[in-house]
Amino acid sequence: MTRRDGVGVTVRAPAKINVGLAVGAARADGFHELASVFLAVSLYDEVTATSARTLTVTCEGPDADKVPLDRTNLAAQAAELLANRHSFSPNVHLHIAKDIPVAGGMAGGSADAAAALLACNALWRLNTSYENLLALCAELGSDVPFSLIGGAAVGVGRGEKITKLPIGGEFHWVLALANGGLSTPIVFREFDRLVQGADIPPPVTSSPLIEALAAGDPTALADTLHNGLQPAALSLWPSLAATRAAGTEAGALASLVSGSGPTTAFLVEDAKAAAAVAAALTASGTCRMARVATAPALGARVLQAASGRQDPPPARRLPSQDRPHSDRRP
Ligand code: C5P
């Protein structure tokens, strides 16, 4: 089997914010029933998959030191899952060029998983159907299916059952990145603590929110933004209130904590307002950095396919224990 050093498949996947997040009670499996309105924004990670002797992960970017490079990395788990389904070993090098904040409530790990899945699918020429890719995404994590489809969508169940939503125009955002991250399970536990003893209604998707997205109307969207995890994120990270105040004072139409936080998302009128709000947030010292972004962004997409001489598809594992070593590598 040939090596193709330096030749790989690169896939780009977007960050998300939850413009609406209704959180229900904890289920028996520990997950919470959600009605989530996802919106993909133009902040991206890129994953490049290259044939290798074994599964390895490297990462570059400002948050690279916070990314695990072992099999706890969701991109590594995506490669493993796909290879296991086809009974061969995930012999691939995954390089992650990371621009989405780590543990920021923007589904950066999920974006990497969706990107790795698509990249390995192309590298190994498996031609997995879109439906099966979505099912694999759902196994990997609640937000991973949305990272694959992008745009705008409603997610129910634990967030993984996705229906695409129409979106009528471009929305401008400023993202205030915090100095550190929040663990999603810890934020959900804080949610449980805050609502203890309360009667939690089943989560429902807001119709006005969906209409505002379909109309492409930022003022209407500003009135309907909501995040049921926000009180929990603010309880764990009280200084986010100062970040929100700084962005609102600078002219943002509305703000909300993105998912489980601690990134704060500010909806603004247009690109000019985005630049002004980003500058004011940076000057305020209430966040690590402010980034501008637009929505909707496309879901995970192949940017660069493997070129040059093609490897044959990976050899399947032989049923016998003593298969030749060379068969274990795609
Ligand atoms: O699905 P994912 O692995 O991304 O979820 C991470 C964690 O977030 C879960 O282990 C769980 O603690 C929490 N979670 C939840 N309810 C959801 C989604 C996630 O409680 N619907």
Boltz pocket constraint, residues with backbone or C-beta under 6 A from the ligand:
constraints:
  - pocket:
      binder: B
      contacts: [[A, 30], [A, 31], [A, 32], [A, 33], [A, 34], [A, 140], [A, 141], [A, 142], [A, 143], [A, 157], [A, 158], [A, 159], [A, 184], [A, 185], [A, 186], [A, 188]]
      max_distance: 6.0
